[in-house]
């Protein structure tokens, strides 16, 4: 899956959960082993994105990380949520 496809997948999964969807920002960073997708939202939407006991965040990670290629030399996909509440 291409970078833009993963970003659009994340956007389509996250926007319905937010009260301030215009504050959504998705940044991609690459390092040696991973394609990291970092989600930034408004501070009052972080809890909605994480969910009770992290269930929503875990479900989002399962979906997004399941898109990764199974080829031996491909980078793994990681989804991170920037928590500005602390």
C-alpha positions in Angstrom: 0.0 0.0 0.0 1.4 3.4 -0.9 2.0 6.2 1.6 -1.0 8.3 0.4 -3.3 5.2 0.6 -2.3 4.6 4.2 -2.8 8.3 5.1 -6.2 8.3 3.4 -7.2 5.1 5.3 -6.1 6.6 8.6 -8.0 9.8 7.8 -11.2 7.9 6.8 -11.1 5.9 10.1 -10.3 8.8 12.4 -12.4 11.7 11.1 -15.8 10.2 12.3 -14.4 9.9 15.8 -13.4 13.6 16.1 -15.4 16.7 17.2 -12.8 18.9 15.5 -11.8 17.1 12.4 -10.1 20.2 10.9 -7.3 19.8 13.5 -6.3 16.3 12.2 -2.8 16.1 11.0 -1.0 12.8 9.9 2.7 12.9 9.6 4.8 10.1 8.1 8.4 9.4 9.3 10.7 6.7 8.1 13.5 5.1 10.0 15.5 1.9 9.4 12.7 -0.6 10.0 9.4 1.3 10.2 7.1 3.7 8.4 5.7 5.6 11.4 2.4 7.4 11.0 1.8 10.0 13.7 -1.7 11.3 14.3 -2.1 14.8 15.9 -5.6 15.9 16.9 -7.1 18.7 19.1 -6.3 18.1 22.8 -10.0 17.5 23.6 -10.2 14.8 20.9 -7.2 12.7 22.1 -9.4 10.7 24.5 -11.9 9.9 21.8 -9.1 8.6 19.6 -7.6 6.5 22.4 -10.9 5.2 23.8 -11.6 3.5 27.0 -8.6 1.4 28.1 -7.1 2.0 24.7 -9.6 -0.1 22.8 -10.1 2.4 19.9 -6.4 3.0 19.5 -5.7 -0.8 19.5 -8.4 -1.3 16.8 -6.9 1.5 14.6 -3.5 0.0 15.0 -4.7 -3.4 14.0 -6.3 -2.2 10.9 -3.5 0.1 9.8 -0.7 -2.2 10.7 -2.5 -5.0 8.9 -2.0 -3.2 5.6 1.8 -3.8 5.6 3.4 -5.9 2.9 4.6 -9.3 3.8 7.7 -9.1 1.7 10.9 -9.8 3.6 12.6 -6.5 2.7 9.6 -4.2 3.3 9.4 -1.8 6.2 6.8 -2.4 8.9 4.0 0.1 9.5 3.4 1.7 12.9 0.6 4.0 14.0 1.3 6.5 16.9 -1.1 8.9 18.5 0.4 12.2 19.8 -1.0 12.7 23.3 -0.9 16.4 24.2 -3.0 16.0 27.4 0.1 15.5 29.6 
